[in-house]
Each structure stands twice: as C-alpha cells, then as structure tokens.
C-alpha cells in the first residue's frame, strides 16, 4: 500500500511502525468476508481494508479527523477476525488501537457521546462502582426509554439479579491439593467479579484440585482493555503498571509458573503488555516477562492431568468461540478437548463464526450493530439446538456469556465451570 507520510511524520517511531504495517496490505480483500460489520452493512468503509485506508488518510492529513471517519472507526469491534484471515500478516490490532487513541486526542465528540465514554471508563474497570451502577440501573429500568437510545441500552443490559461477592476481599493464597505442581497467580478481572463471580470460584477449585497453588492479590485490578479500546491509552497503561508491579513482586518473592486469566478479553490485553510498553525503558522488560507468563485458563488445564469425571451422563454442549480467544490468542481446540476429556459431548455451530457483538463495551456504545450480531449468532445456535441433543451453551469470555444470555433461554456457562463440575465441583447455579 502506497503511503504519503511527511519526513517529519516518519521521524515518529509510531508512524514508522504503522507505515511498515500498512505496506504489508496487498488489497486482497480476504478480510472482507470475515468482518462482522462489513457482513451486516456491506460498506467497504466498515471493513478492515476500508478502515485501513481511512485511518491512513486520517494520520497522513493530521489534525482533527473527519467525523465520518470516526464513525467507521467506532463501528469496529476489534474482533480481530481479519487478522486470522489476512495472508500478509497485517497487524490490525495495533493499527486500530492507535487510531482510537488518535481520535481520542484530536476529535471533539458530541457531549453526550463523550460523557458516556467517560462514565464507562470511570465505572466499568472498578468492581465496586460497577456493582453500584448495576443496582441503580435495576431501579430505573422501567423508565429507561426516557434516557435516550444509548443510555437506555446500557440500563437494559443490567441483569435482573446481581450475585453477591463470594471470595474474600484482599490478597489470599489457596494451597494446592496433594503435591504442588505449579504456583500461579489468578487475575479475577473487574466486570466478571460482579457479573459472574462463580467463574473465579470454579477456577480456584479446579486449579487447586489439579495441583496448583493459586495466588490472588488485592492489588491486581482491571487489565486495561476497557479503557484501551476507548482510546484512553494513558489510563490503560496505569492499570497495566499496577498489575505488572504486583506480579513482578510475586515473581521476585516466591516465584510464579504462570499468570492465569479466565476472561478471554483480558487475556488478549495482558499478553500484549509487552507491546504496550515497548517504548518505555523502565517497564519494557517487566512487561515482556508478564506477557510471557500469561496463560488462558484452558492453556494451564492442558498442561495438567484432568481426573476422571465423577458425574454420569453429562449433557451435550454447544461451544461458542470468543473472538478474543479465537483470533486474539489463537486458541480454539484446547477448550473443546478439555470439555471432551471431562466427559461432555461438544456440538459445533456449523455456520461461519461471527462476533456475538459484545466486544468489551461495544454493545453499550453501538447497541444496534451489537444487537444484529447477537441475533445472527443466536440464530445459528437455535438451529443447532433444534437438530441436536445439546442442552448448554459454553464459552470462555464473560462478555460473550452476558451478551448471548440476553438473547436466549438456554443456560450459558464458562468452560471452567463445566470442567470443575465434572471433576468434583458443584453443578453451576444456572444448570
């Protein structure tokens, strides 16, 4: 792809990297058919190839971006399906992240849109504030229509029942059962702690049962993905630094074999800390160490030996690939293998995989597009339900779990909840 950056622009290392990345694009269009927004809208500007052109023009011209360009950037889900499809190795993830940061710095949004983004950045990464916000949303749900379409969508996403916190607040070490095989740190997440605390409980039970000592630190908070995808890079790095500092202290103390993450979106972000801090000499080495140690829960389970299932006649399940796990981390087969090893029959959704529309805070900021994508995914799931004996929908990401649960009555659980149940844990509450 031809670029026209000025000499002054090329002196910026970020622009140099972006230009190198852009020149990998050969305009083949393989990314088009895998892009959810292009599949719905059929607009080249809402495809990866189209956005690459728009962002290139925006950066070359400099200054405040055209509001129309911003709208196409905002409609990107960051599902990263385009990266899986691209034969040339264009790293779209870093490209779109930089575009969002540029828009955040140079574009003046309408005050309502800007205010909503500030509210999301201030509330979602903090479990206590998020729990309070959900409680307030439940109260005003009957009159949500009075708050405008976007805010009404946010209010209506609040669950009818908010689970009480179960794990004790503060740092804690959960000892391994039997011989200790690994010492791992568990990231509890932020939204997940509020929306489905049973996922963390199941993870701790399963890991300790499989011989892991599990370290939970009160100083580890949000991974930074929520603010990062809003273009607020400084806030994202602040969250990341706090986590890196805490884990490095643990590594230098008693050591860690892995940092376990059971929310796919968080895992993709933490594994990319090495890139986030590549220009910061003080954090570059530590960030790389944390990225190298970070593992999705399915990767850790794969290294350990699952005991035989203690539950007879386990039901068939439908597995939904979270985009952040499938495309962001390249993990597809491991969760399926573990479910089968645990005794579940896994039924596949035959149609092409598309994002469910959750995408972090995307379903709150782009409710119409998110709703269409959810309906597409639910339609495929309903077809499988009508033709198979499957009784449960399973996924590896809290965002997908909440998004899909808002469109179907089939019980939806996290992979680790099922594997925990099959190997000695309690049956998930919603089953």
Beta strands, then each sheet from edge to edge (+ up, - down):
strand 1: 172-174
strand 2: 182-187
strand 3: 212-216
strand 4: 258-261
strand 5: 294-296
strand 6: 316-320
strand 7: 345-347
strand 8: 392-395
strand 9: 411-414
sheet 1: 1+ 3- 2- 4- 5-
sheet 2: 7+ 6+ 8+ 9+
end
